[in-house]
Amino acid sequence: MNRVAFVLQIKPEQKDTLVANGKKSWDDITKTLDDLAMTNFSVWSICDFMFCYGETPLDSASWKLTNAVATIVAKLNGTCAVLAKPGTMRLMYHNIGVVREDKSLIRHRVFATHLKPNCADEYKARHDKLVEARGGAISDGPETNFTIWCADNEFNFGYCELVKSYDREMTEDEKQSSIAWETRQLEIMDWYSDDIDWITGDTHDPVQLLCQYK
């Protein structure tokens, strides 16, 4: 199974029209997804971006996927444009772990950040160290099916399935560790989503799930 990510950019003041057009064209859009054998597909609104994630047996760079995205964008009648096609986004981090087939057992964490100029390689290097530290261990949770993708070495989008059975309050040590990590990350990026508003005191709109299929 291949994990596929792509990003659309919503044109100014077109979000409501985009959502309405998507609802009108939903049957055609789902037929396109079925033709790709796409599963676990979801679309998330973050600022003026639509981050799209799904899983398919097709190669992520398949021409079928690219044509399918063009078909979907056409159905949305000029309300958005393609920022990053399938197969073009750089995988910055992964922690797949034990993926729950029953999605009622998970909740989503989806986020977006904006990298400062020439910081993409540093961001990936920091996350490569996290992968190396796992030493090939397969995590049961709380984070599973976790990937971070980068468009144009500038825009990062993260998709994660958090296992609900692991939900609990962070310990004080965990809070301090998170604050230290996120403060260091702010050297190289800014946030579009509200993940660390509790640290910075900023106020970002929450990420919105626009649609989900299979």
Buried (B, 14 or more C-beta within 10 A) or exposed (E): EBBBBBBBBBBEEBBEBBBEBBEEBEEEBBEBBEEBEBBBBBBBBBBBBBBBBBBBEBEBEBEBBBEBBEBBBEBBBEBBEBBBBBBBBBBBBBBBBEBBEEBEBBEBBBBBBEBBEEBBEBBBEBBEEEEEEEEEEEBEBBBBBBBBBBBEBBBBBBBBBBBEEEEEEEEEEEEEEBEEEBEEBBEBBEBBBBBBEEBBEEEBEEBEEBBEBB
